[in-house]
Amino acid sequence: MYTIDIEKRCGCFKRDDIDLPKNFEDAKNAEYEVLKLANHMNANYCKKHRFFLTKEDNNFTIMVELASSQDL
């Protein structure tokens, strides 16, 4: 079983009504979904944060960090 989740639930994430954590039977589907989510967040959220991925064992986590002025 592969799990995707988010490190911190910012306001934009809460308003987007995404249901996490999610579980998948195979790594390819989990990786596809987590990449799609992180890209969606980076493209559509308020730009105060930057979202990126980490993977540990069977867990994919969307990490959240403050965006620098260079990221805007």
PEHUZI-V630567 format. One record per residue. N is the residue number from 1. D_CENTER is the distance of its C-alpha to the mean C-alpha in Angstrom with 1 decimal. Layout:
n: <N:N>
d_center: <D_CENTER:D_CENTER>
This chain:
n: <1:2:3:4:5:6:7:8:9:10:11:12:13:14:15:16:17:18:19:20:21:22:23:24:25:26:27:28:29:30:31:32:33:34:35:36:37:38:39:40:41:42:43:44:45:46:47:48:49:50:51:52:53:54:55:56:57:58:59:60:61:62:63:64:65:66:67:68:69:70:71:72>
d_center: <18.1:14.4:11.7:8.0:6.8:5.3:8.0:9.4:9.6:11.1:13.6:11.9:9.2:12.4:14.4:12.2:13.0:10.1:11.4:9.4:10.3:11.3:13.9:15.2:18.6:17.9:15.6:15.7:14.4:11.5:10.7:11.4:9.2:5.9:7.3:8.3:5.4:4.2:8.0:8.6:7.1:9.0:11.9:12.4:11.7:14.5:14.0:14.6:11.3:9.6:6.1:6.5:6.6:9.3:11.4:14.2:16.7:15.2:11.9:8.5:6.4:3.3:6.4:7.9:11.3:14.1:14.8:18.3:20.9:20.8:17.3:18.6>
